[in-house]
Amino acid sequence: MTAINVLKLADSVHLVTDGRAGVAGLAIGTLPKVIPIPHLDAIVATRGPSRLLGLMTLMLCAKATSFDDLWGELCRLQSICAQMAEPWQVETLAAEFDVVVAGVGSKGPAAYLVSNHGNHGFKPWEVFEIPYCLATPVIDQTLLESVFWADNPVAEMPRLVDSQRADPSVGGFAQLTSITAAGISTRIVRDYRSTFNLVEADAWAASACRQHPPTRPTAFQAGGPFPSKARFEELSRLEQYRPWVPLG
């Protein structure tokens, strides 16, 4: 499981991601889940196998010369993935995954989500533009509103990962990555490494594998991104959650 939280503002995009790497819920180390791409004014974050982030960044950057070009690369991502022939590439891309690409282009800030599965309510490989915010995995809706509609939502975003750590496979650290027309910055805003209990994670992993092999279903916030507070209130009166399948 990877925590990916996105906030798109008028002049910037901000991602807060966690840093735990694991297998079946068992932590095996820490690593960033996001890569800055300064020459394209972009950042890439992934949920899926640990090798996916580097591979996906390489594939998307192969022909792109600007952030605007990345839209076209995302639109043909299924074809690009099909061209990968090395055994480790095929194995990595066979897993269910999500890719978030954010940056600043000729029309200003933008953020996109692409998945190779249909668990989010839209078709596999469909490029979904995030209009305002995205929080995954699921958090309490009261917390969601208090963060994204705060006076300074960027400063409040680490609280999302604080809550998402209820799932033991989320943690390690919380990393804030921000992109504007002036450049990209990234830093650790929470460090959970000293508080992680490996025994608890091991017990959770064993329990999860017995009850829900090979993955443990959870959920992501209703409607994914929320373009406005009014839309948030409308969605909260409808279906509270949609299915989300973790990738470990």
PEJORA-V10673 format. One record per residue. N is the residue number from 1. PSI is psi as a letter, one per 40 degrees, with the letter a starting at -180 (none if undefined). OMEGA is omega as a letter, one per 40 degrees, with the letter a starting at -180 (NA if undefined). Layout:
BEGIN
n={N,N}
psi={PSI,PSI}
omega={OMEGA,OMEGA}
END
This chain:
BEGIN
n={1,2,3,4,5,6,7,8,9,10,11,12,13,14,15,16,17,18,19,20,21,22,23,24,25,26,27,28,29,30,31,32,33,34,35,36,37,38,39,40,41,42,43,44,45,46,47,48,49,50,51,52,53,54,55,56,57,58,59,60,61,62,63,64,65,66,67,68,69,70,71,72,73,74,75,76,77,78,79,80,81,82,83,84,85,86,87,88,89,90,91,92,93,94,95,96,97,98,99,100,101,102,103,104,105,106,107,108,109,110,111,112,113,114,115,116,117,118,119,120,121,122,123,124,125,126,127,128,129,130,131,132,133,134,135,136,137,138,139,140,141,142,143,144,145,146,147,148,149,150,151,152,153,154,155,156,157,158,159,160,161,162,163,164,165,166,167,168,169,170,171,172,173,174,175,176,177,178,179,180,181,182,183,184,185,186,187,188,189,190,191,192,193,194,195,196,197,198,199,200,201,202,203,204,205,206,207,208,209,210,211,212,213,214,215,216,217,218,219,220,221,222,223,224,225,226,227,228,229,230,231,232,233,234,235,236,237,238,239,240,241,242,243,244,245,246,247,248}
psi={h,h,h,h,h,h,h,h,a,d,e,i,i,h,h,h,i,i,f,h,h,i,h,f,e,h,h,e,a,i,i,i,e,i,h,i,g,d,e,e,f,i,i,h,i,i,h,a,i,d,e,d,d,d,d,d,d,d,d,d,e,d,e,i,e,i,d,d,d,d,d,d,d,d,d,f,d,d,d,d,d,e,e,h,e,i,d,d,d,d,d,d,e,d,i,h,i,i,h,h,h,i,a,h,a,d,e,a,i,i,h,i,h,h,i,e,i,f,e,e,e,i,i,h,e,h,h,h,h,h,d,c,i,h,h,i,a,i,i,h,d,d,d,d,d,d,d,e,f,i,d,g,d,d,d,e,d,d,d,d,d,d,d,e,e,d,h,e,e,h,a,c,i,h,h,h,h,i,h,a,d,e,a,h,i,i,i,h,e,h,h,e,d,e,e,h,h,d,d,d,d,d,d,d,d,d,d,d,d,d,d,g,i,e,i,h,i,a,i,i,i,h,e,b,i,h,d,i,d,d,d,d,d,d,d,e,e,b,h,d,i,i,i,h,h,i,e,none}
omega={i,i,i,a,a,i,i,i,a,a,a,i,a,i,i,a,i,a,a,i,a,i,i,i,a,a,i,i,i,i,i,i,a,i,i,i,a,a,i,a,a,i,a,i,a,i,a,i,a,a,a,a,i,a,a,i,i,a,a,a,a,a,a,i,i,i,i,i,a,i,i,i,i,a,i,a,i,i,i,i,a,a,a,a,i,a,a,i,i,i,a,a,i,i,i,a,i,i,i,i,a,i,a,a,a,i,i,a,i,i,a,i,i,i,i,a,a,a,a,i,i,a,i,i,i,i,a,i,i,a,i,a,i,i,i,e,a,i,i,a,i,i,i,a,a,i,a,i,i,i,i,a,a,i,a,a,i,i,i,a,i,a,a,i,i,i,a,i,i,i,a,i,i,a,i,i,a,i,i,i,a,i,a,i,i,a,i,a,i,i,a,a,a,a,a,i,a,a,i,a,i,i,i,a,i,a,a,a,i,a,a,i,e,a,a,a,i,a,i,a,a,i,a,a,a,a,a,i,i,i,i,a,i,a,a,i,a,a,a,a,i,a,i,a,a,a,i,NA}
END
